[in-house]
Amino acid sequence: VNTLFGGRFTSKLNTALRIDSGLTYGAASSFERRKQPGAFFINSYTQNDSTEKALDMALKALIDLHEKRFTDAELASAKAYIKGQFGPRVETADQLADLMIKFEIYGLDKKEVDDYAARIDAVTSADVRRVIEKDYPTTNLAFTIIGKASQVEPVIKKYSAQIDTRSISDPGFGKK
């Protein structure tokens, strides 16, 4: 699902924010990977004056994810992409060591590699719908916006009544 939504250049999110609108050079989505499910992120960047339009488009893409169906061709394309990306992710000694560490942390074994393509091929449209409903929230969202506060704060009020503004000179932003 994430490959289709925001995990590759031709994803719905990147298509909307970059290809169709030109608001950004890139937009993506991802998940924190941990033993327990982690946070879901949408990230991008744009000019201060197009922040509202970019946020609206990203949120529309998220809503559309819930309301529209992926075609069989889109699902097949995502499966091929994922399988094609696997080999290059385990080519080097560092990558293999990282994979072995993840096996240990998550209690996995070599079947994760041996059965990888078959598990990808087994994903159905029903699985996609289930994952979207379970893992792609449309409420209780948190936003982190970096920009000129005087320009973006009025926009942020459209999305949240609770705003915590920080200066780039505050601790945690690299200045001591």
C-alpha positions in Angstrom: 0.0 0.0 0.0 2.7 2.4 0.9 4.5 1.9 -2.4 1.3 2.9 -4.2 0.5 5.8 -1.9 3.8 7.5 -1.2 6.7 5.0 -1.4 7.9 5.6 -5.0 8.2 8.3 -7.6 5.0 7.3 -9.3 3.0 7.2 -6.0 -0.3 8.9 -5.7 1.2 11.4 -3.2 4.2 12.4 -5.3 2.1 12.5 -8.4 -0.3 15.0 -6.8 2.3 17.2 -5.1 5.1 17.1 -7.6 4.1 15.9 -11.0 0.6 17.4 -11.3 1.0 20.6 -9.3 4.8 21.3 -9.2 4.5 22.4 -5.5 7.5 20.3 -4.4 10.4 18.4 -5.7 9.2 15.4 -3.9 6.6 14.0 -1.5 6.6 10.6 0.2 5.1 8.6 3.0 6.7 6.0 5.3 6.3 4.1 8.6 8.6 3.8 11.6 9.5 0.1 11.7 9.6 -1.4 15.2 8.5 -4.5 17.0 5.2 -2.8 17.5 3.6 -0.7 14.7 5.2 2.7 14.5 4.1 6.1 13.3 3.0 6.9 9.8 4.5 9.9 8.1 3.8 12.1 5.1 6.7 14.4 4.3 7.3 17.0 1.7 8.5 20.6 1.3 7.2 23.6 -0.5 7.4 27.4 -0.4 5.8 29.2 2.5 3.1 30.7 0.3 2.0 27.3 -1.1 1.9 25.5 2.3 -1.9 25.5 2.5 -2.3 24.1 -1.0 0.4 21.4 -0.4 -1.3 20.4 2.9 -4.7 20.3 1.2 -3.4 18.1 -1.6 -1.6 15.7 0.8 -4.7 15.3 2.9 -6.9 14.9 -0.2 -4.5 12.1 -1.4 -4.9 10.5 2.1 -8.7 10.7 1.9 -8.7 9.4 -1.7 -6.6 6.4 -0.5 -9.6 5.5 1.6 -12.3 6.3 -0.9 -10.9 5.0 -4.2 -9.7 1.6 -5.2 -6.4 0.6 -6.7 -6.7 -1.2 -10.0 -5.3 -4.7 -10.5 -2.7 -3.1 -12.8 -1.6 -0.7 -10.1 -1.4 -3.5 -7.6 0.6 -5.6 -10.0 3.0 -2.7 -10.7 3.6 -2.2 -7.0 4.3 -5.8 -6.5 6.8 -5.8 -9.3 8.5 -2.7 -8.0 8.8 -4.1 -4.5 10.3 -7.4 -5.7 12.6 -5.5 -8.0 13.9 -3.3 -5.1 14.6 -6.2 -2.8 17.9 -7.5 -4.5 19.6 -4.1 -4.4 18.8 -3.7 -0.7 20.8 -6.8 0.3 23.8 -6.6 -2.0 26.6 -5.4 0.3 28.1 -6.8 3.5 26.6 -3.9 5.4 23.2 -4.5 4.0 23.3 -8.2 4.8 24.5 -7.5 8.3 21.6 -5.1 8.8 19.2 -7.8 7.6 20.7 -10.3 10.0 20.3 -7.8 12.8 16.7 -7.3 11.9 16.2 -11.1 11.8 17.5 -11.3 15.4 15.6 -8.3 16.7 12.3 -9.4 15.2 12.7 -13.1 15.6 12.7 -13.9 11.9 14.5 -16.5 9.9 15.7 -17.2 6.3 12.1 -17.8 5.2 11.8 -14.0 5.2 14.1 -14.0 2.2 13.2 -17.3 0.7 9.5 -16.7 0.6 9.6 -12.9 0.0 8.4 -12.9 -3.6 5.6 -15.4 -2.9 4.4 -13.3 0.0 4.3 -10.2 -2.1 2.5 -12.0 -4.9 -0.1 -13.3 -2.4 -1.3 -9.8 -1.5 -4.9 -9.2 -2.6 -7.1 -6.2 -3.1 -8.9 -7.2 0.1 -5.5 -7.1 1.9 -4.9 -3.6 0.5 -8.3 -2.4 1.8 -7.7 -3.9 5.2 -4.2 -2.3 5.5 -5.5 1.1 4.4 -8.3 1.1 7.0 -6.0 -0.1 9.7 -2.8 1.8 9.1 -3.6 5.0 7.3 -5.2 7.4 9.7 -7.4 10.3 8.6 -8.1 11.7 12.1 -6.0 12.8 15.1 -3.2 13.8 12.8 -0.1 15.8 14.0 1.7 18.2 11.8 5.3 19.5 11.9 5.6 22.5 9.7 8.9 24.4 9.2 8.6 27.8 7.7 8.4 31.5 8.4 5.9 31.5 11.3 4.2 34.8 10.3 3.4 33.2 6.9 2.5 29.6 7.8 0.9 30.0 11.3 -2.4 31.3 9.9 -2.5 28.4 7.5 -1.8 25.9 10.3 -4.9 27.2 12.3 -7.0 25.7 9.5 -5.8 22.2 10.5 -5.3 22.5 14.2 -6.3 24.7 17.1 -3.3 23.6 19.1 -0.1 25.2 17.7 3.4 25.0 19.3 5.6 27.5 17.6 9.4 27.4 18.1 12.2 29.5 16.8 15.0 28.1 14.9 17.3 29.5 17.6 15.6 27.4 20.3 17.5 24.5 21.7 17.2 21.4 19.5 17.7 23.2 16.3 21.5 23.1 16.2 22.3 26.4 17.9 24.0 26.4 21.3 
